[in-house]
Amino acid sequence: MSQERSSGDAEQKSAEHSARPGLLLVVSSPSGAGKTTLSRRLLKTHAELRFSVSYTTRPQRRGEQNGIDYYFVSDEEFDRMIAADAFAEWCWVHGRRYGTALSAVGSALDAGQQVLLDVDYQGAAKLAARFPIEARLVFILPPSFAVLAERLRGRGTDAATIVEQRLHKAREELRQYSQYDYLVMNSDVDRAFGELDAIFLVEQARVQGTVPAQALADLAGQCRLQARAALAKEVLASAEREALGVELPAACSVDQ
């Protein structure tokens, strides 16, 4: 009898565990703000965190690996996947299409796993609508628009026209900051990573039904949209001033 009860309890606990949602940590930022660097560091720090590789129709760049950085597919293949309802979200970015496979994300979340996605604000909004319990959205802010422009121009990898297109897109992306749950200011990469790490650990605790350390909760709380909205507004204001041709100092920044 006790053995049967014990077996039943184990099955109930297993069912309860599998019923817990996973975590979908969605990270976005304008090009050059540092989301790739911060995301890769978070993945290296937490072995339990999985990166969901997106599909794209853009050409593969030097140093990128198919299936690691992106799944590089033709326009015809992307069309086929859309017709088959294979994407949790997809959108146009810089004239190319990007999409997140529904089957990979859905099965991981159903299994209670933690997934990291690197998408733009259009994809983030669609994922939040599709996975309202599991998804938490993080936006990486540059210290100012002038600093972002300096970073992009300093890369030396893109033509001037491409850089200007990216800066135009960055203004559009900055205007969407209010749809995010958390805002991380990347004026110092170590500090920014500490904030992103705290956010992940607090949200991981939420979906697992545990209580995070108070210090982590406090740090993540400082990054909530309500706490950081004033910073985001100032960065956006610097972008709008630059668009109007108002001269900005090259190294201006926002004090946290």
C-alpha positions as CSV (number, residue, x, y, z in Angstrom):
1,M,0.0,0.0,0.0
2,S,2.7,2.4,1.0
3,Q,4.6,1.5,-2.2
4,E,1.5,2.3,-4.3
5,R,1.1,5.6,-2.5
6,S,4.8,6.4,-3.0
7,S,4.5,5.6,-6.7
8,G,1.4,7.8,-7.0
9,D,3.1,10.7,-5.2
10,A,6.0,10.5,-7.5
11,E,3.8,10.5,-10.6
12,Q,1.9,13.5,-9.1
13,K,5.1,15.4,-8.5
14,S,6.3,14.6,-12.0
15,A,3.1,15.9,-13.5
16,E,3.2,19.0,-11.4
17,H,6.8,19.6,-12.5
18,S,6.1,19.1,-16.2
19,A,3.0,21.4,-15.8
20,R,5.3,24.3,-14.8
21,P,5.9,26.7,-17.7
22,G,9.4,27.3,-18.9
23,L,11.0,30.7,-19.3
24,L,11.3,32.6,-22.6
25,L,13.8,35.4,-22.1
26,V,13.5,37.7,-25.1
27,V,16.4,40.2,-25.5
28,S,16.3,43.1,-28.0
29,S,18.3,46.2,-28.7
30,P,19.3,48.5,-31.5
31,S,22.3,47.3,-33.6
32,G,25.4,48.1,-31.7
33,A,23.9,48.3,-28.2
34,G,25.4,45.0,-27.1
35,K,22.7,42.4,-27.0
36,T,24.8,39.7,-28.7
37,T,27.7,40.2,-26.4
38,L,25.5,40.1,-23.3
39,S,23.4,37.2,-24.5
40,R,26.4,35.0,-25.3
41,R,27.9,35.7,-21.9
42,L,24.6,34.7,-20.2
43,L,24.5,31.5,-22.2
44,K,28.1,30.6,-21.2
45,T,27.3,31.3,-17.5
46,H,24.1,29.2,-17.3
47,A,24.3,25.8,-18.9
48,E,20.6,25.3,-18.4
49,L,19.7,28.2,-20.7
50,R,19.2,27.3,-24.3
51,F,19.6,29.6,-27.3
52,S,16.8,29.4,-29.8
53,V,18.4,29.7,-33.3
54,S,16.4,31.9,-35.6
55,Y,15.8,31.4,-39.3
56,T,16.8,34.1,-41.7
57,T,16.8,34.8,-45.4
58,R,19.8,37.2,-45.2
59,P,23.2,36.0,-46.5
60,Q,25.6,34.2,-44.2
61,R,28.4,36.5,-43.0
62,R,32.0,35.6,-42.6
63,G,32.6,33.7,-39.3
64,E,28.9,32.7,-38.9
65,Q,27.9,29.1,-38.7
66,N,24.7,27.7,-40.1
67,G,22.6,26.2,-37.2
68,I,24.7,28.0,-34.6
69,D,24.2,31.7,-35.4
70,Y,21.1,31.3,-37.6
71,Y,19.5,28.9,-39.9
72,F,20.2,30.5,-43.3
73,V,17.4,29.6,-45.7
74,S,16.2,30.7,-49.1
75,D,13.1,33.0,-49.6
76,E,11.3,29.9,-51.0
77,E,12.0,27.9,-47.9
78,F,10.9,30.7,-45.7
79,D,7.7,31.0,-47.7
80,R,7.1,27.3,-47.2
81,M,7.5,27.6,-43.4
82,I,5.1,30.5,-43.3
83,A,2.5,28.5,-45.2
84,A,3.0,25.6,-42.8
85,D,2.5,27.9,-39.8
86,A,5.9,26.9,-38.6
87,F,6.9,30.2,-36.9
88,A,6.0,31.5,-33.5
89,E,6.9,34.9,-35.0
90,W,8.5,36.3,-38.0
91,C,9.2,39.8,-39.4
92,W,11.1,41.9,-41.8
93,V,14.4,43.5,-40.5
94,H,16.7,45.6,-42.8
95,G,15.0,44.1,-45.9
96,R,15.4,40.5,-44.8
97,R,13.1,38.1,-43.0
98,Y,13.8,36.5,-39.6
99,G,11.6,33.9,-37.8
100,T,11.5,31.8,-34.7
101,A,10.5,28.1,-35.1
102,L,7.3,27.4,-33.1
103,S,8.1,23.7,-32.6
104,A,11.5,24.2,-31.0
105,V,10.3,26.9,-28.6
106,G,7.0,25.4,-27.8
107,S,8.5,21.9,-26.9
108,A,11.2,23.5,-24.8
109,L,8.7,25.6,-22.8
110,D,6.3,22.6,-22.4
111,A,9.3,20.8,-20.8
112,G,9.9,23.6,-18.3
113,Q,13.1,24.7,-19.9
114,Q,14.7,28.1,-20.1
115,V,15.1,29.6,-23.6
116,L,16.9,32.7,-24.8
117,L,15.8,34.5,-27.9
118,D,17.5,37.5,-29.6
119,V,14.9,39.3,-31.7
120,D,13.8,42.8,-32.6
121,Y,10.8,44.6,-31.1
122,Q,8.3,43.2,-33.7
123,G,9.2,39.6,-32.8
124,A,9.3,40.4,-29.1
125,A,5.7,41.7,-29.2
126,K,4.5,38.6,-31.1
127,L,6.2,36.3,-28.6
128,A,4.8,38.1,-25.6
129,A,1.3,37.8,-27.1
130,R,1.8,34.1,-27.9
131,F,3.5,33.1,-24.6
132,P,2.1,35.6,-22.0
133,I,3.2,33.5,-19.0
134,E,6.5,32.3,-20.2
135,A,7.9,35.4,-22.0
136,R,9.8,38.2,-20.3
137,L,11.1,41.0,-22.5
138,V,14.5,42.7,-21.9
139,F,15.6,45.8,-23.9
140,I,19.3,46.8,-24.0
141,L,19.8,50.5,-24.1
142,P,22.9,52.4,-25.3
143,P,24.1,55.1,-23.0
144,S,23.1,57.7,-25.6
145,F,22.4,57.8,-29.3
146,A,25.7,59.5,-29.9
147,V,27.5,56.6,-28.3
148,L,25.5,54.1,-30.4
149,A,26.4,56.0,-33.6
150,E,30.0,56.1,-32.6
151,R,30.1,52.3,-32.0
152,L,28.4,51.6,-35.4
153,R,30.7,53.9,-37.3
154,G,33.7,52.7,-35.5
155,R,33.2,49.1,-36.5
156,G,34.4,49.8,-40.1
157,T,32.5,46.8,-41.4
158,D,29.5,48.5,-43.1
159,A,29.3,51.2,-45.7
160,A,28.2,54.6,-44.6
161,T,24.7,54.2,-46.1
162,I,24.2,50.9,-44.2
163,V,25.3,52.6,-41.0
164,E,22.7,55.4,-41.5
165,Q,20.0,52.8,-42.2
166,R,20.9,51.1,-38.9
167,L,20.7,54.4,-37.1
168,H,17.4,55.2,-38.6
169,K,16.1,51.7,-37.5
170,A,17.6,52.3,-34.0
171,R,15.4,55.3,-33.5
172,E,12.4,53.3,-34.5
173,E,13.4,50.5,-32.0
174,L,14.1,53.0,-29.1
175,R,10.5,54.3,-29.5
176,Q,9.3,50.8,-28.6
177,Y,11.0,50.6,-25.2
178,S,7.7,50.7,-23.2
179,Q,6.6,47.3,-24.5
180,Y,9.5,45.7,-22.5
181,D,9.4,44.3,-18.9
182,Y,13.1,45.3,-18.2
183,L,15.5,47.9,-19.5
184,V,19.3,47.3,-19.1
185,M,21.6,50.3,-19.7
186,N,24.8,49.1,-21.4
187,S,27.2,51.9,-20.5
188,D,29.6,49.3,-18.8
189,V,29.4,45.7,-20.1
190,D,30.2,44.1,-16.7
191,R,27.5,46.1,-15.0
192,A,25.0,45.4,-17.8
193,F,25.7,41.7,-17.6
194,G,25.2,41.7,-13.8
195,E,21.8,43.2,-14.4
196,L,20.8,40.8,-17.2
197,D,22.1,37.9,-15.0
198,A,19.9,39.0,-12.1
199,I,16.9,39.4,-14.4
200,F,17.4,35.8,-15.7
201,L,17.8,34.3,-12.2
202,V,14.7,36.2,-10.8
203,E,12.5,35.1,-13.7
204,Q,13.9,31.6,-13.6
205,A,12.8,31.5,-9.9
206,R,9.4,32.8,-10.8
207,V,8.6,30.0,-13.3
208,Q,10.2,27.3,-11.0
209,G,8.2,28.5,-8.0
210,T,11.2,29.4,-5.8
211,V,12.3,32.6,-4.1
212,P,15.4,34.4,-5.4
213,A,18.0,36.0,-3.2
214,Q,17.0,39.4,-2.0
215,A,20.0,41.1,-3.6
216,L,19.1,39.6,-7.0
217,A,15.5,40.6,-6.6
218,D,16.5,44.2,-5.7
219,L,18.9,44.5,-8.7
220,A,16.4,43.1,-11.1
221,G,13.8,45.5,-9.6
222,Q,16.0,48.4,-10.5
223,C,15.8,47.4,-14.2
224,R,12.0,47.2,-14.3
225,L,10.4,49.4,-17.0
226,Q,8.8,51.7,-14.4
227,A,12.2,52.3,-12.7
228,R,14.1,52.9,-15.9
229,A,11.6,54.7,-18.1
230,A,13.2,58.1,-17.4
231,L,16.6,56.8,-18.7
232,A,15.0,55.4,-21.8
233,K,13.2,58.6,-22.5
234,E,16.5,60.5,-22.3
235,V,18.2,58.1,-24.7
236,L,15.3,58.4,-27.1
237,A,15.4,62.2,-26.8
238,S,19.0,62.2,-27.8
239,A,18.1,60.1,-30.8
240,E,15.4,62.5,-31.8
241,R,17.7,65.5,-31.4
242,E,20.3,63.9,-33.6
243,A,17.6,63.3,-36.3
244,L,16.8,67.0,-36.2
245,G,20.5,67.8,-36.7
246,V,21.2,69.0,-33.2
247,E,24.9,68.5,-32.5
248,L,25.6,66.0,-29.8
249,P,28.9,65.5,-27.9
250,A,30.6,62.3,-29.1
251,A,30.8,60.7,-25.7
252,C,27.6,62.0,-24.0
253,S,26.0,59.5,-21.7
254,V,23.2,59.1,-19.2
255,D,24.0,58.7,-15.6
256,Q,22.3,55.8,-14.0
